[in-house]
């Protein structure tokens, strides 16, 4: 505080430089007499005499201040008093501020109300490797239990839906179908078309070396219909819809809307999570079919424009390469991805903390969880199809 605090002493007080006198007024009490005009541009008296009187064997129990000769003060006086306080605190010496001016005593009370934290910042000890590994392991098992509990509640809500006892608004489901389906067509179109173009272009460079350009249609068709269409649609929906679900439910958690639903006897799982799961499970296979079509169209553009393959020839080659088994495998992928994206987004939203930053973390976690789940599920389904010979 650099502004001068102009508190004047009674008439006749000194106006010279700051002075500091120390003496024993009684047994166990140290009297500090402060006089003069305390300003930042004046030399401040040293604390040597006070330190000498406050040694461990001096028997000082309290410090009293006498400011009869004080004519004015600013932050320099407060700085001196805080130094005295820091010297007295470890020795448990009581500071009597009754003799200080009212403004000084008030500022001292504010400055000493909350003790300084000594265990923060750079001095904090680092956590050992085994401690960190143990905490991560405990966190992993705790998160796994929470996820299994959430999946169990989702299955129970689905069972209530099948028996006609689920509590949610049909209008919400219709709106979610629009948001997860029609509103996602532009981004799905662009990404799937570009993926088909890339697959066709990479395949054309290699197949053209052997004069087998026509098999670009086989490469693009099988890849898109069997796996890539569903995977690309799933990843797009994870970043678009799964993150939106997590942000929506996380914001409701912050605003205590989920607690309000529970207080009204309405299950958030049935009212909020179930319609989102249904919407994605219904729309993901349709989006997968659309992504397959756009990917094949992208391959056709490369075939017709770069390899001089006619559109009819490319179409017939694609039709002969793609079988119903590939189509059903792709649709199965997409249905599984729809469930995973919905569960990931809703789970992270329900687990969200009660702050604005927690909503952002929940959204990021939902995207990461959804993409990892899609990759793992793709690997499992691919290996399973290979084992079954499909």
JOVEN-V239652 format. One record per run of one state. SS is the DSSP state (hx for helix, st for strand, lp for the rest). FROM is the first residue (numbers start at 1). LEN is the number of residues. If there is no record, write none. Layout:
ss: {SS,SS}
from: {FROM,FROM}
len: {LEN,LEN}
This chain:
ss: {lp,st,lp,st,lp,st,lp,hx,lp,st,lp,hx,lp,st,lp,hx,lp,hx,lp,hx,lp,hx,lp,hx,lp,hx,lp,hx,lp,hx,lp,hx,lp,hx,lp,hx,lp}
from: {1,5,6,19,27,29,38,48,54,62,74,75,90,94,97,102,112,121,124,129,163,170,181,182,211,213,255,257,264,268,307,311,322,324,351,356,389}
len: {4,1,13,8,2,9,10,6,8,12,1,15,4,3,5,10,9,3,5,34,7,11,1,29,2,42,2,7,4,39,4,11,2,27,5,33,2}
